[in-house]
């Protein structure tokens, strides 16, 4: 199992809104997609991070994971998820 924390990053003068997903191995940042709701944007960031961590398992047909638990982060600016890699 792996814990992943996401955080909303507001827009700046040069960049739009983003979501950052972080685990103990690495982090990624994706652009905010206004066609999705808040929960789905954070889930997209989690999915993108998991895919980048498991790029070498694509040939094995691996790439299976499920979100075991998800809730608000302590600071209220994101989500915390526990995932189970199959």
C-alpha positions as CSV (number, residue, x, y, z in Angstrom):
1,X,0.0,0.0,0.0
2,X,1.1,3.6,-0.6
3,X,-0.1,6.9,0.8
4,X,-0.5,9.7,-1.7
5,X,-1.3,13.3,-0.8
6,X,-2.7,15.8,-3.3
7,X,-2.7,19.6,-2.9
8,X,-4.5,22.3,-4.9
9,X,-2.1,25.0,-6.2
10,X,-3.8,28.2,-7.1
11,X,-3.0,30.2,-10.2
12,X,0.0,32.5,-10.5
13,X,0.8,35.3,-12.9
14,X,2.3,32.7,-15.3
15,X,0.5,29.4,-14.6
16,X,-3.0,28.3,-14.2
17,X,-4.4,26.2,-11.3
18,X,-2.8,22.8,-10.7
19,X,-2.9,19.8,-8.5
20,X,0.2,18.3,-7.0
21,X,0.3,14.6,-6.0
22,X,3.1,13.4,-3.7
23,X,4.2,10.1,-2.3
24,X,7.5,9.1,-0.6
25,X,9.1,8.2,-4.0
26,X,8.2,11.2,-6.2
27,X,5.7,13.9,-7.0
28,X,3.9,15.1,-10.1
29,X,1.9,18.3,-10.9
30,X,-0.9,18.3,-13.4
31,X,-3.0,21.2,-14.8
32,X,-6.4,21.8,-13.4
33,X,-9.1,20.6,-15.8
34,X,-12.2,22.7,-15.4
35,X,-14.4,20.1,-17.1
36,X,-13.9,17.9,-14.0
37,X,-15.1,18.5,-10.4
38,X,-12.7,18.9,-7.5
39,X,-12.7,15.2,-6.5
40,X,-12.1,14.1,-10.0
41,X,-9.1,16.5,-10.5
42,X,-7.5,15.1,-7.4
43,X,-8.2,11.5,-8.5
44,X,-6.6,12.3,-11.9
45,X,-3.4,13.5,-10.1
46,X,-3.3,10.3,-8.1
47,X,-3.8,8.2,-11.2
48,X,-1.1,10.1,-13.1
49,X,1.4,9.6,-10.2
50,X,0.6,5.9,-9.9
51,X,1.0,5.4,-13.7
52,X,4.4,7.2,-13.6
53,X,5.5,5.0,-10.7
54,X,4.5,1.9,-12.6
55,X,5.5,2.7,-16.1
56,X,7.8,-0.4,-16.2
57,X,4.8,-2.7,-15.3
58,X,2.8,-1.8,-18.5
59,X,4.1,-4.8,-20.4
60,X,3.1,-7.2,-17.6
61,X,-0.5,-6.0,-17.8
62,X,0.0,-4.9,-14.2
63,X,-1.1,-1.3,-13.8
64,X,-4.0,-2.3,-11.5
65,X,-4.6,-0.4,-8.4
66,X,-7.5,0.8,-6.3
67,X,-8.1,3.6,-3.9
68,X,-8.7,2.0,-0.5
69,X,-9.5,5.2,1.4
70,X,-9.7,8.9,0.5
71,X,-10.3,11.9,2.6
72,X,-9.5,15.6,3.2
73,X,-5.9,16.5,3.9
74,X,-5.0,17.9,7.3
75,X,-4.5,21.4,5.9
76,X,-7.8,21.2,3.9
77,X,-6.2,22.1,0.6
78,X,-6.2,18.7,-0.9
79,X,-6.9,15.0,-0.4
80,X,-5.0,12.1,1.1
81,X,-5.5,8.6,-0.4
82,X,-4.3,5.2,0.4
83,X,-3.9,3.0,-2.7
84,X,-3.4,-0.7,-3.0
85,X,-1.3,-1.8,-5.9
86,X,-2.4,-5.2,-7.4
